[in-house]
Amino acid sequence: MLFWVIAGIFTLGAVLSIIWPILKERTGNEDRSSFNLQVYSDQLAELERDYQQGRIGNQDKDSARLEIQRRILTSAKEIDEKGTKDGESNGSFTRMLIAVLLAFLIPSFALGTYISVGKPNLPSQPFKSRVPQANSQTASQNTKDQHAGINDMISSLRAKLESDPKDIKSWELLGKTYLMQKQYSEAAETLQRALQLTPDNLSMRAAFGEALTLAANGVVTEKSESEFKLVELGIPGDPRAQFYLGLAEYQRSNLTNALKRWIALEVDTPADAPWRTMLEKRIQKAQKESNIDVSALKLGEMTKRSIRKNDESPAERVNSQAKKNLPGPSKNQVDAAQSMTAEDRQTMIRSMVQRLANRLSETPDDIEGWLRLGRSYTVLKQPKDAISAYGRAANIAPGRVDVQIQYARSLFPDGTPESQIPSSFKPVIENILQLQPNHPEAMYYRGILANLEGNEQLAKELWSRLLEIMGPNAPARKSIEKRLNSLKAQNN
């Protein structure tokens, strides 16, 4: 008896769920718009998960989120709009008749079917076995809905671009949507179309290089590497370019160079950055394969960065900002690179640097030009030429501490063993200390030189004074304290 009561309740609910929309006179547009809102909400959640997992960058996330939010607003407006009412009196009678017929036919059909094929005495499925199945079906349906919504977005963007092929934002959004959907070949093709319209967009160029790499199953090809080098010339600290250029070195088995790039990137990467975990795994893998002391490289890099940050004077901050604002390749140069091979692009980059060098031969007193040339040679991995360029700038401006310290850094670049410090390094450091006796980075380097020379007392004095200048919370304190403790242990 209880079974039939429950069956009757469910039947009544089923009948009401069918006839209620008929009696209420709802339109299909509202249901569809409500469904779209749910799909777009799921897309936003998926977008946030992709960002947290490091699959997309912050700029990509913002672009996609804006497009999804625009669609949410459109669907919300559709829900608010009231549908028109056609033939209200006749329509009401017809709907009532249909509702009565359905209310009679549905229970009759259900009862007849159950009596003929049903099994009332069959034991029910255990609840524990039902829950995973239901969750799996729900998750599968949500995934299908999300994919359907994103596919709708892609179709809409493609249709929009057919009517307006010069819409840069739509090309960029379409390319990054393909990238997010792991359709890497389509992403590369689309972003290349966007770059034809705005070749000086280095952020988009970095995304294009990434798409090329992922389309090649994670291999940094010559073409994608040349794209990242163009980005690095214009934005020296771009994280995506740094990572993939390090990956290119790794794939060529140049593990030391790969680790230098990745460790420098790790030091500059915030703790909550979505790509940090992936970067740390890459560093660990390269360390195991190379047996290089990564902790020493990392500690040295952190010490130098921390000292530079604490030491930077107002004049140096202005100079740093000027470096950030220095223009990269011109629009015509980047546009011409589109049709070049990877080798041709590398030749183009070198020719750009050579033109700068030729110009400086005519204007030898251009300090900023020499500094820029030094940075360009550093990117091209021509350390001797970089030292020469920075040295010219240092000779022109012997009283500028910011120029002298850049020359010193070129003589003792990151990752160089202390035993390989050149003899020309010491006079530069001593000159800086004469100009600014409490210059933290120069004090740190002079302490290293004193320790190498066996002058442990001078090293101790410099580093102890440096700790007082830096303050109690400076990240480099541990490194310097470790050096001081090592000196004390040697004396004991």
FENCORFEN-V26856 format. One record per residue. N is the residue number from 1. SS is DSSP state (a for helix, b for strand, c for the rest). Layout:
n=N ss=SS
n=N ss=SS
This chain:
n=1 ss=c
n=2 ss=a
n=3 ss=a
n=4 ss=a
n=5 ss=a
n=6 ss=a
n=7 ss=a
n=8 ss=a
n=9 ss=a
n=10 ss=a
n=11 ss=a
n=12 ss=a
n=13 ss=a
n=14 ss=a
n=15 ss=a
n=16 ss=a
n=17 ss=a
n=18 ss=a
n=19 ss=a
n=20 ss=a
n=21 ss=a
n=22 ss=a
n=23 ss=a
n=24 ss=a
n=25 ss=c
n=26 ss=c
n=27 ss=c
n=28 ss=a
n=29 ss=a
n=30 ss=a
n=31 ss=a
n=32 ss=a
n=33 ss=a
n=34 ss=a
n=35 ss=a
n=36 ss=a
n=37 ss=a
n=38 ss=a
n=39 ss=a
n=40 ss=a
n=41 ss=a
n=42 ss=a
n=43 ss=a
n=44 ss=a
n=45 ss=a
n=46 ss=a
n=47 ss=a
n=48 ss=a
n=49 ss=a
n=50 ss=a
n=51 ss=a
n=52 ss=a
n=53 ss=c
n=54 ss=c
n=55 ss=c
n=56 ss=c
n=57 ss=c
n=58 ss=a
n=59 ss=a
n=60 ss=a
n=61 ss=a
n=62 ss=a
n=63 ss=a
n=64 ss=a
n=65 ss=a
n=66 ss=a
n=67 ss=a
n=68 ss=a
n=69 ss=a
n=70 ss=a
n=71 ss=a
n=72 ss=a
n=73 ss=a
n=74 ss=a
n=75 ss=a
n=76 ss=a
n=77 ss=a
n=78 ss=a
n=79 ss=a
n=80 ss=a
n=81 ss=c
n=82 ss=c
n=83 ss=c
n=84 ss=c
n=85 ss=c
n=86 ss=c
n=87 ss=c
n=88 ss=a
n=89 ss=a
n=90 ss=a
n=91 ss=a
n=92 ss=a
n=93 ss=a
n=94 ss=a
n=95 ss=a
n=96 ss=a
n=97 ss=a
n=98 ss=a
n=99 ss=a
n=100 ss=a
n=101 ss=a
n=102 ss=a
n=103 ss=a
n=104 ss=a
n=105 ss=a
n=106 ss=a
n=107 ss=a
n=108 ss=a
n=109 ss=a
n=110 ss=a
n=111 ss=a
n=112 ss=a
n=113 ss=a
n=114 ss=a
n=115 ss=a
n=116 ss=a
n=117 ss=a
n=118 ss=c
n=119 ss=c
n=120 ss=c
n=121 ss=c
n=122 ss=c
n=123 ss=c
n=124 ss=c
n=125 ss=c
n=126 ss=c
n=127 ss=a
n=128 ss=a
n=129 ss=a
n=130 ss=a
n=131 ss=a
n=132 ss=a
n=133 ss=a
n=134 ss=a
n=135 ss=a
n=136 ss=a
n=137 ss=a
n=138 ss=a
n=139 ss=a
n=140 ss=a
n=141 ss=a
n=142 ss=a
n=143 ss=a
n=144 ss=a
n=145 ss=a
n=146 ss=a
n=147 ss=a
n=148 ss=a
n=149 ss=a
n=150 ss=a
n=151 ss=a
n=152 ss=a
n=153 ss=a
n=154 ss=a
n=155 ss=a
n=156 ss=a
n=157 ss=a
n=158 ss=a
n=159 ss=a
n=160 ss=a
n=161 ss=a
n=162 ss=a
n=163 ss=a
n=164 ss=c
n=165 ss=c
n=166 ss=c
n=167 ss=c
n=168 ss=a
n=169 ss=a
n=170 ss=a
n=171 ss=a
n=172 ss=a
n=173 ss=a
n=174 ss=a
n=175 ss=a
n=176 ss=a
n=177 ss=a
n=178 ss=a
n=179 ss=a
n=180 ss=a
n=181 ss=c
n=182 ss=c
n=183 ss=c
n=184 ss=a
n=185 ss=a
n=186 ss=a
n=187 ss=a
n=188 ss=a
n=189 ss=a
n=190 ss=a
n=191 ss=a
n=192 ss=a
n=193 ss=a
n=194 ss=a
n=195 ss=a
n=196 ss=a
n=197 ss=a
n=198 ss=c
n=199 ss=c
n=200 ss=c
n=201 ss=c
n=202 ss=a
n=203 ss=a
n=204 ss=a
n=205 ss=a
n=206 ss=a
n=207 ss=a
n=208 ss=a
n=209 ss=a
n=210 ss=a
n=211 ss=a
n=212 ss=a
n=213 ss=a
n=214 ss=a
n=215 ss=a
n=216 ss=c
n=217 ss=c
n=218 ss=c
n=219 ss=c
n=220 ss=c
n=221 ss=c
n=222 ss=a
n=223 ss=a
n=224 ss=a
n=225 ss=a
n=226 ss=a
n=227 ss=a
n=228 ss=a
n=229 ss=a
n=230 ss=a
n=231 ss=a
n=232 ss=a
n=233 ss=a
n=234 ss=a
n=235 ss=c
n=236 ss=c
n=237 ss=c
n=238 ss=c
n=239 ss=a
n=240 ss=a
n=241 ss=a
n=242 ss=a
n=243 ss=a
n=244 ss=a
n=245 ss=a
n=246 ss=a
n=247 ss=a
n=248 ss=a
n=249 ss=a
n=250 ss=a
n=251 ss=a
n=252 ss=c
n=253 ss=c
n=254 ss=c
n=255 ss=a
n=256 ss=a
n=257 ss=a
n=258 ss=a
n=259 ss=a
n=260 ss=a
n=261 ss=a
n=262 ss=a
n=263 ss=a
n=264 ss=a
n=265 ss=a
n=266 ss=a
n=267 ss=a
n=268 ss=a
n=269 ss=c
n=270 ss=c
n=271 ss=c
n=272 ss=c
n=273 ss=c
n=274 ss=c
n=275 ss=c
n=276 ss=a
n=277 ss=a
n=278 ss=a
n=279 ss=a
n=280 ss=a
n=281 ss=a
n=282 ss=a
n=283 ss=a
n=284 ss=a
n=285 ss=a
n=286 ss=a
n=287 ss=a
n=288 ss=a
n=289 ss=a
n=290 ss=a
n=291 ss=c
n=292 ss=c
n=293 ss=c
n=294 ss=a
n=295 ss=a
n=296 ss=a
n=297 ss=a
n=298 ss=a
n=299 ss=a
n=300 ss=a
n=301 ss=a
n=302 ss=a
n=303 ss=a
n=304 ss=a
n=305 ss=a
n=306 ss=a
n=307 ss=a
n=308 ss=a
n=309 ss=a
n=310 ss=a
n=311 ss=a
n=312 ss=c
n=313 ss=c
n=314 ss=a
n=315 ss=a
n=316 ss=a
n=317 ss=a
n=318 ss=a
n=319 ss=a
n=320 ss=a
n=321 ss=a
n=322 ss=a
n=323 ss=a
n=324 ss=a
n=325 ss=a
n=326 ss=c
n=327 ss=c
n=328 ss=c
n=329 ss=c
n=330 ss=c
n=331 ss=a
n=332 ss=a
n=333 ss=a
n=334 ss=a
n=335 ss=a
n=336 ss=a
n=337 ss=a
n=338 ss=c
n=339 ss=c
n=340 ss=c
n=341 ss=c
n=342 ss=a
n=343 ss=a
n=344 ss=a
n=345 ss=a
n=346 ss=a
n=347 ss=a
n=348 ss=a
n=349 ss=a
n=350 ss=a
n=351 ss=a
n=352 ss=a
n=353 ss=a
n=354 ss=a
n=355 ss=a
n=356 ss=a
n=357 ss=a
n=358 ss=a
n=359 ss=a
n=360 ss=a
n=361 ss=a
n=362 ss=a
n=363 ss=c
n=364 ss=c
n=365 ss=c
n=366 ss=c
n=367 ss=a
n=368 ss=a
n=369 ss=a
n=370 ss=a
n=371 ss=a
n=372 ss=a
n=373 ss=a
n=374 ss=a
n=375 ss=a
n=376 ss=a
n=377 ss=a
n=378 ss=a
n=379 ss=a
n=380 ss=c
n=381 ss=c
n=382 ss=c
n=383 ss=a
n=384 ss=a
n=385 ss=a
n=386 ss=a
n=387 ss=a
n=388 ss=a
n=389 ss=a
n=390 ss=a
n=391 ss=a
n=392 ss=a
n=393 ss=a
n=394 ss=a
n=395 ss=a
n=396 ss=a
n=397 ss=c
n=398 ss=c
n=399 ss=c
n=400 ss=c
n=401 ss=a
n=402 ss=a
n=403 ss=a
n=404 ss=a
n=405 ss=a
n=406 ss=a
n=407 ss=a
n=408 ss=a
n=409 ss=a
n=410 ss=a
n=411 ss=a
n=412 ss=c
n=413 ss=c
n=414 ss=c
n=415 ss=c
n=416 ss=c
n=417 ss=c
n=418 ss=a
n=419 ss=a
n=420 ss=a
n=421 ss=c
n=422 ss=c
n=423 ss=c
n=424 ss=a
n=425 ss=a
n=426 ss=a
n=427 ss=a
n=428 ss=a
n=429 ss=a
n=430 ss=a
n=431 ss=a
n=432 ss=a
n=433 ss=a
n=434 ss=a
n=435 ss=a
n=436 ss=c
n=437 ss=c
n=438 ss=c
n=439 ss=c
n=440 ss=a
n=441 ss=a
n=442 ss=a
n=443 ss=a
n=444 ss=a
n=445 ss=a
n=446 ss=a
n=447 ss=a
n=448 ss=a
n=449 ss=a
n=450 ss=a
n=451 ss=a
n=452 ss=a
n=453 ss=c
n=454 ss=c
n=455 ss=c
n=456 ss=a
n=457 ss=a
n=458 ss=a
n=459 ss=a
n=460 ss=a
n=461 ss=a
n=462 ss=a
n=463 ss=a
n=464 ss=a
n=465 ss=a
n=466 ss=a
n=467 ss=a
n=468 ss=a
n=469 ss=a
n=470 ss=a
n=471 ss=c
n=472 ss=c
n=473 ss=c
n=474 ss=c
n=475 ss=c
n=476 ss=c
n=477 ss=a
n=478 ss=a
n=479 ss=a
n=480 ss=a
n=481 ss=a
n=482 ss=a
n=483 ss=a
n=484 ss=a
n=485 ss=a
n=486 ss=a
n=487 ss=a
n=488 ss=a
n=489 ss=a
n=490 ss=a
n=491 ss=a
n=492 ss=c
